[in-house]
Amino acid sequence: MHLQSHKRIIILASSSPYRKILLEQLNIPFETHSPEVDETAAPGEDPVALVERLAREKAQALSSRYPQAIVIGSDQLATCGGQIAGKPGNKQNAVAQLQSFSGQTVLFHTAISVVCARPHYSFERTVSTKVIFRNLDDEEIHRYVEADNPTDCAGSFKSESLGISLLRGMSSDDPTAIVGLPLIAVSDGLREAGIDLP
């Protein structure tokens, strides 16, 4: 579906510096705006359903304000043993989260929603990444948290940085998904909207 995209701005509905850096890899002009969305899970909401809903709501929140724009929303969360693991917020929580991940397999679910209000266009995809942590001792966890300060990252580690040293393995259909914006999926959504890539 072509949206006469040469006249349309692209908006990344996120204040995340990580997502901004990723989207810049596609070499297209875009703006970033922070959506105001309540990220509270509904009672009994499945983690995948939650990230998909939040990605959609973020995109729609800005699409309603900029109806001619192509808006990209994204959300990510981690699950370990069926429990949701969000952003730690501080170093103490990051240490505790990594201690709980030691020797465990953690699933990271990253959802995107690409929308345009006029004319109506919607594209959604969710990418899951399986992350296997090594057996980590407390000393290396503390060293890592001090060095990388991953307090604003779901799962308390940065795979694009020193956090890769904590892992035994990682598998995904899209290597950029773990950072917060799966560019293969985003590229598909933008192409379907009429954006020329590369």
ROBATI-91202 format. One line per 10 residues: number of its first residue (from 1); their letters; for each residue x, y, z of N, C-alpha, C, O. Coordinates in steps of 0.2 Angstrom, whole numbers, always signed. Example, Ala and Ser with C-alpha at 12.3 -4.5 7.8 and 13.67 -1.06 7.14 Angstrom:
<sites>
1) AS) +66 -28 +39 +62 -22 +39 +66 -16 +39 +71 -17 +42 | +64 -11 +35 +68 -5 +36 +64 +0 +39 +67 +6 +40
</sites>
This chain:
<sites>
1) MHLQSHKRII) +4 -6 +0 +0 +0 +0 +4 +6 +0 +8 +7 +5 | +4 +10 -5 +8 +16 -6 +4 +22 -3 -1 +23 -5 | +8 +26 +1 +4 +31 +5 +7 +38 +2 +6 +43 +6 | +9 +38 -4 +12 +45 -7 +17 +47 -1 +17 +53 +1 | +22 +42 +0 +26 +43 +6 +31 +49 +5 +34 +51 +10 | +32 +51 -1 +37 +57 -1 +34 +63 +2 +38 +68 +3 | +28 +63 +4 +25 +69 +7 +24 +68 +14 +22 +73 +18 | +26 +62 +17 +25 +60 +24 +31 +60 +28 +36 +58 +26 | +30 +63 +34 +36 +62 +39 +35 +55 +42 +30 +52 +43 | +41 +53 +45 +41 +47 +49 +42 +49 +56 +47 +53 +57
11) ILASSSPYRK) +39 +46 +60 +40 +48 +67 +41 +41 +71 +37 +36 +71 | +46 +41 +75 +48 +36 +80 +45 +38 +86 +47 +43 +90 | +40 +34 +89 +36 +35 +95 +40 +33 +101 +38 +28 +104 | +45 +36 +102 +50 +33 +108 +55 +39 +110 +57 +43 +106 | +56 +39 +116 +62 +43 +118 +68 +39 +120 +73 +42 +122 | +68 +33 +118 +74 +29 +119 +80 +31 +114 +79 +31 +108 | +85 +32 +117 +91 +34 +113 +94 +27 +109 +96 +28 +103 | +92 +21 +112 +94 +15 +108 +90 +14 +102 +93 +12 +97 | +84 +15 +102 +79 +15 +96 +81 +20 +91 +81 +19 +85 | +83 +26 +93 +84 +31 +89 +91 +30 +85 +91 +30 +79
21) ILLEQLNIPF) +96 +27 +88 +102 +25 +85 +101 +20 +80 +104 +20 +74 | +96 +15 +82 +95 +9 +77 +91 +12 +71 +93 +10 +65 | +86 +16 +72 +83 +18 +66 +87 +23 +61 +86 +23 +55 | +92 +26 +64 +96 +30 +60 +100 +25 +55 +103 +28 +50 | +101 +19 +57 +104 +14 +52 +101 +14 +45 +104 +12 +40 | +94 +15 +45 +91 +15 +39 +91 +21 +34 +89 +21 +29 | +95 +26 +37 +97 +32 +33 +90 +35 +30 +90 +37 +24 | +85 +36 +34 +79 +39 +32 +78 +45 +37 +80 +44 +43 | +75 +51 +34 +74 +56 +39 +68 +54 +44 +63 +51 +41 | +68 +56 +50 +63 +54 +55 +63 +59 +60 +68 +62 +62
31) ETHSPEVDET) +58 +60 +64 +57 +63 +70 +56 +59 +76 +53 +53 +75 | +58 +61 +82 +56 +57 +88 +51 +61 +92 +53 +67 +94 | +46 +57 +95 +42 +60 +99 +40 +55 +105 +39 +49 +103 | +40 +57 +111 +38 +53 +116 +31 +52 +117 +27 +57 +118 | +28 +46 +116 +21 +45 +117 +19 +44 +125 +23 +42 +129 | +13 +47 +127 +11 +46 +133 +6 +40 +134 +0 +41 +132 | +9 +35 +136 +5 +29 +136 +6 +25 +143 +12 +25 +146 | +1 +23 +146 +1 +19 +153 +3 +12 +151 +0 +9 +147 | +9 +10 +154 +12 +4 +152 +10 -2 +157 +13 -7 +157 | +5 +0 +161 +3 -5 +166 -1 -11 +162 -5 -10 +158
41) AAPGEDPVAL) +1 -17 +164 -2 -23 +161 -9 -24 +164 -10 -23 +170 | -13 -26 +159 -20 -28 +162 -20 -34 +166 -15 -38 +165 | -25 -35 +170 -25 -42 +174 -25 -48 +170 -29 -49 +165 | -20 -52 +171 -19 -58 +167 -17 -58 +160 -17 -62 +156 | -14 -52 +158 -12 -51 +151 -6 -54 +150 -1 -54 +154 | -6 -58 +145 +0 -62 +142 +6 -57 +140 +4 -52 +138 | +12 -59 +142 +18 -54 +140 +18 -52 +133 +19 -46 +132 | +17 -57 +129 +17 -55 +121 +12 -51 +120 +12 -46 +116 | +6 -52 +122 +0 -48 +121 +1 -41 +124 -1 -36 +121 | +5 -40 +129 +6 -34 +132 +11 -30 +128 +9 -24 +127
51) VERLAREKAQ) +16 -33 +126 +21 -29 +122 +18 -27 +115 +19 -21 +112 | +13 -31 +112 +10 -29 +106 +5 -24 +107 +5 -19 +103 | +1 -24 +112 -3 -19 +114 +0 -12 +115 -2 -7 +113 | +6 -12 +119 +9 -6 +120 +13 -3 +114 +13 +3 +113 | +15 -7 +110 +18 -4 +104 +13 -1 +99 +14 +4 +97 | +7 -4 +99 +1 -2 +95 -1 +5 +98 -2 +10 +95 | -2 +5 +105 -4 +11 +108 +0 +17 +108 -2 +23 +107 | +7 +15 +108 +12 +21 +107 +11 +24 +100 +11 +30 +99 | +11 +19 +95 +10 +22 +88 +4 +26 +87 +4 +31 +84 | -2 +23 +90 -8 +26 +89 -9 +33 +92 -12 +38 +90
61) ALSSRYPQAI) -5 +33 +98 -5 +40 +102 -3 +46 +98 -5 +51 +98 | +3 +44 +94 +6 +50 +90 +2 +50 +83 +2 +56 +81 | +0 +45 +81 -4 +45 +75 -10 +49 +75 -12 +52 +70 | -13 +49 +81 -19 +53 +82 -17 +61 +82 -21 +65 +80 | -11 +62 +84 -9 +69 +84 -6 +71 +77 -6 +77 +75 | -3 +66 +73 +0 +68 +67 -3 +63 +62 +1 +58 +60 | -9 +64 +60 -13 +59 +56 -10 +58 +49 -11 +52 +46 | -6 +62 +46 -3 +61 +40 +4 +58 +40 +7 +55 +35 | +7 +57 +46 +13 +54 +47 +13 +46 +47 +8 +43 +49 | +19 +43 +46 +20 +36 +47 +23 +35 +53 +29 +38 +54
71) VIGSDQLATC) +20 +32 +58 +22 +32 +65 +25 +25 +67 +21 +20 +65 | +30 +24 +70 +33 +18 +72 +33 +18 +80 +36 +22 +83 | +29 +13 +82 +29 +12 +90 +33 +5 +91 +32 +0 +87 | +36 +5 +97 +39 -2 +99 +39 -3 +106 +39 +2 +110 | +39 -9 +108 +39 -10 +116 +43 -17 +116 +43 -21 +112 | +46 -18 +122 +50 -24 +124 +49 -25 +131 +49 -21 +135 | +49 -32 +132 +50 -34 +139 +53 -41 +139 +53 -45 +134 | +56 -43 +145 +59 -49 +146 +55 -54 +150 +52 -51 +155 | +55 -60 +149 +52 -65 +153 +57 -70 +155 +61 -73 +151 | +57 -72 +162 +61 -78 +164 +57 -82 +169 +55 -80 +174
81) GGQIAGKPGN) +57 -88 +167 +52 -93 +171 +45 -91 +172 +42 -92 +177 | +43 -88 +166 +36 -85 +166 +35 -79 +169 +29 -76 +169 | +40 -76 +172 +39 -69 +176 +42 -64 +171 +47 -64 +168 | +38 -58 +171 +40 -52 +167 +46 -49 +171 +46 -48 +177 | +51 -47 +167 +57 -43 +170 +57 -37 +166 +59 -37 +160 | +56 -31 +169 +56 -25 +165 +63 -21 +166 +68 -25 +168 | +63 -15 +165 +69 -11 +166 +70 -10 +174 +65 -9 +178 | +76 -11 +176 +78 -11 +183 +77 -4 +187 +75 -4 +192 | +78 +1 +183 +78 +8 +186 +83 +10 +190 +85 +16 +191 | +87 +5 +194 +93 +7 +197 +98 +2 +198 +96 -4 +196
91) KQNAVAQLQS) +104 +3 +200 +109 -2 +200 +108 -8 +204 +109 -14 +203 | +105 -7 +210 +103 -12 +215 +98 -17 +212 +99 -23 +212 | +93 -15 +208 +88 -19 +205 +91 -23 +199 +90 -28 +197 | +96 -19 +196 +100 -22 +190 +104 -28 +192 +104 -34 +189 | +107 -27 +198 +111 -33 +201 +107 -39 +203 +108 -44 +201 | +101 -37 +206 +96 -43 +208 +93 -46 +202 +93 -52 +202 | +92 -42 +196 +89 -45 +190 +94 -50 +187 +93 -56 +185 | +100 -48 +187 +106 -52 +184 +107 -58 +188 +109 -63 +185 | +107 -57 +194 +108 -63 +199 +102 -68 +197 +104 -74 +197 | +96 -66 +196 +91 -71 +195 +91 -74 +188 +89 -79 +187
101) FSGQTVLFHT) +95 -71 +183 +96 -73 +177 +102 -78 +176 +102 -81 +171 | +106 -78 +181 +112 -82 +181 +110 -90 +179 +107 -93 +182 | +113 -92 +173 +112 -99 +171 +105 -100 +168 +104 -106 +167 | +102 -95 +167 +95 -96 +165 +94 -94 +157 +98 -90 +155 | +88 -96 +154 +87 -93 +148 +81 -88 +148 +76 -89 +152 | +82 -82 +145 +78 -77 +146 +75 -75 +139 +79 -75 +134 | +68 -74 +138 +65 -73 +132 +64 -65 +132 +61 -62 +136 | +66 -62 +127 +65 -55 +126 +60 -54 +120 +61 -57 +114 | +54 -51 +121 +49 -50 +116 +49 -43 +114 +48 -38 +118 | +50 -42 +108 +50 -35 +105 +45 -34 +100 +45 -37 +95
111) AISVVCARPH) +40 -30 +101 +34 -29 +96 +35 -22 +93 +37 -17 +96 | +33 -22 +86 +33 -15 +83 +26 -14 +80 +23 -19 +78 | +24 -8 +79 +18 -6 +76 +19 +0 +71 +22 +5 +74 | +18 -1 +65 +19 +5 +60 +12 +7 +58 +9 +3 +55 | +10 +13 +59 +3 +15 +57 +3 +22 +54 +8 +26 +54 | -2 +23 +50 -4 +29 +47 -11 +30 +48 -15 +26 +46 | -13 +36 +50 -21 +37 +51 -24 +39 +45 -30 +36 +44 | -21 +43 +41 -24 +45 +34 -20 +44 +29 -15 +48 +28 | -21 +40 +24 -26 +34 +24 -24 +29 +29 -18 +29 +31 | -29 +25 +32 -27 +20 +37 -22 +15 +34 -23 +12 +29
121) YSFERTVSTK) -17 +14 +38 -12 +9 +37 -10 +6 +43 -8 +10 +48 | -9 -1 +44 -6 -4 +50 -2 -10 +48 -4 -14 +44 | +4 -10 +52 +8 -16 +51 +11 -18 +58 +13 -13 +61 | +10 -24 +60 +13 -26 +66 +17 -32 +66 +16 -37 +62 | +22 -33 +70 +26 -39 +70 +29 -39 +77 +31 -34 +80 | +30 -45 +80 +33 -47 +86 +39 -51 +85 +38 -57 +82 | +45 -50 +87 +51 -54 +87 +53 -56 +94 +54 -52 +98 | +54 -62 +95 +57 -65 +101 +64 -67 +100 +66 -70 +95 | +68 -65 +106 +75 -67 +106 +76 -71 +112 +75 -69 +118 | +80 -77 +111 +81 -81 +117 +88 -80 +119 +93 -80 +115
131) VIFRNLDDEE) +89 -78 +125 +96 -76 +128 +97 -81 +133 +94 -82 +138 | +103 -84 +133 +106 -89 +138 +111 -86 +142 +117 -84 +139 | +110 -85 +148 +116 -82 +152 +120 -87 +155 +118 -93 +156 | +127 -85 +155 +132 -90 +159 +130 -90 +166 +126 -86 +169 | +133 -94 +170 +133 -94 +177 +137 -88 +179 +143 -88 +178 | +134 -83 +182 +137 -77 +184 +138 -77 +192 +134 -78 +196 | +144 -75 +194 +145 -74 +201 +144 -66 +202 +144 -62 +198 | +143 -65 +209 +141 -59 +211 +146 -53 +209 +145 -48 +208 | +153 -55 +210 +158 -50 +208 +158 -48 +201 +158 -42 +200 | +157 -52 +196 +156 -50 +189 +150 -46 +188 +150 -42 +184
141) IHRYVEADNP) +144 -48 +191 +138 -44 +190 +139 -37 +192 +137 -33 +189 | +142 -36 +198 +143 -30 +201 +148 -26 +196 +147 -20 +195 | +153 -29 +194 +158 -26 +189 +154 -23 +183 +155 -18 +181 | +150 -28 +180 +147 -26 +174 +142 -20 +175 +142 -16 +171 | +138 -21 +180 +133 -15 +182 +136 -9 +183 +134 -3 +180 | +142 -8 +186 +146 -2 +187 +149 +0 +180 +148 +6 +179 | +151 -4 +176 +154 -3 +170 +149 +0 +164 +150 +5 +161 | +143 -4 +164 +138 -3 +158 +132 +1 +160 +129 +4 +156 | +131 +2 +167 +125 +5 +170 +119 +4 +166 +116 +8 +163 | +116 -3 +166 +111 -4 +161 +104 -3 +165 +99 -7 +164
151) TDCAGSFKSE) +103 +2 +168 +97 +3 +173 +91 +5 +168 +86 +4 +171 | +92 +7 +162 +86 +9 +158 +85 +3 +153 +82 +5 +148 | +88 -3 +154 +87 -8 +149 +83 -14 +152 +85 -16 +157 | +78 -16 +148 +74 -22 +150 +79 -28 +151 +83 -29 +146 | +80 -31 +156 +84 -37 +157 +91 -35 +160 +95 -39 +161 | +92 -29 +161 +98 -26 +164 +105 -28 +161 +110 -29 +164 | +104 -28 +154 +111 -29 +151 +110 -26 +144 +105 -25 +141 | +116 -24 +141 +116 -21 +134 +120 -26 +130 +126 -26 +130 | +117 -29 +125 +120 -34 +121 +125 -31 +116 +130 -34 +114 | +123 -24 +115 +128 -21 +110 +134 -18 +113 +138 -15 +110
161) SLGISLLRGM) +135 -19 +120 +140 -16 +123 +143 -22 +127 +144 -28 +125 | +146 -21 +133 +149 -26 +137 +145 -32 +140 +147 -37 +142 | +138 -30 +139 +133 -36 +142 +134 -42 +138 +132 -47 +140 | +137 -42 +132 +137 -48 +128 +142 -53 +131 +141 -59 +130 | +146 -51 +136 +151 -55 +139 +147 -59 +145 +150 -64 +147 | +141 -57 +146 +137 -61 +151 +134 -67 +148 +131 -72 +152 | +134 -68 +142 +130 -73 +138 +134 -79 +136 +140 -79 +135 | +130 -85 +136 +132 -91 +133 +130 -92 +126 +133 -95 +122 | +124 -88 +125 +121 -89 +118 +115 -84 +117 +112 -82 +122 | +114 -83 +111 +108 -79 +109 +105 -80 +102 +110 -81 +98
171) SSDDPTAIVG) +99 -81 +101 +96 -83 +95 +90 -79 +94 +86 -78 +98 | +89 -76 +87 +84 -72 +85 +83 -72 +78 +89 -73 +74 | +78 -71 +75 +77 -70 +68 +79 -63 +66 +80 -61 +60 | +80 -58 +71 +82 -51 +69 +87 -49 +75 +85 -48 +80 | +94 -48 +73 +99 -47 +78 +98 -40 +81 +101 -39 +87 | +94 -35 +78 +93 -29 +81 +87 -29 +86 +86 -24 +90 | +83 -34 +86 +77 -34 +91 +79 -33 +98 +76 -30 +102 | +85 -37 +100 +87 -37 +107 +88 -30 +110 +87 -28 +116 | +90 -25 +105 +92 -18 +107 +86 -14 +108 +86 -9 +111 | +80 -16 +105 +74 -13 +106 +70 -11 +100 +64 -9 +100
181) LPLIAVSDGL) +73 -12 +94 +69 -10 +88 +71 -15 +82 +77 -14 +79 | +67 -20 +81 +69 -25 +75 +69 -22 +69 +63 -21 +66 | +75 -20 +66 +75 -17 +60 +73 -21 +53 +70 -18 +49 | +73 -27 +54 +70 -31 +48 +63 -30 +48 +60 -29 +42 | +60 -31 +53 +52 -30 +53 +50 -22 +52 +46 -21 +48 | +54 -18 +55 +53 -10 +53 +54 -9 +46 +49 -6 +43 | +59 -12 +43 +60 -11 +36 +54 -14 +32 +52 -11 +27 | +52 -20 +33 +46 -22 +30 +40 -18 +30 +36 -17 +25 | +39 -15 +36 +33 -11 +37 +33 -4 +34 +28 -2 +31 | +39 -2 +33 +40 +5 +30 +40 +4 +22 +37 +8 +19
191) REAGIDLP) +43 -2 +20 +42 -3 +13 +35 -4 +10 +33 -2 +5 | +31 -8 +15 +24 -9 +13 +20 -2 +13 +15 -1 +10 | +23 +3 +17 +20 +9 +17 +22 +14 +11 +20 +20 +11 | +27 +11 +7 +29 +15 +2 +36 +19 +2 +38 +22 -2 | +39 +17 +8 +46 +20 +9 +51 +16 +5 +51 +10 +6 | +55 +19 +1 +60 +16 -2 +66 +14 +2 +69 +19 +5 | +67 +8 +3 +73 +5 +7 +77 +0 +2 +73 -4 +0 | +83 +0 +2 +88 +4 +5 +88 +11 +1 +91 +16 +3
</sites>
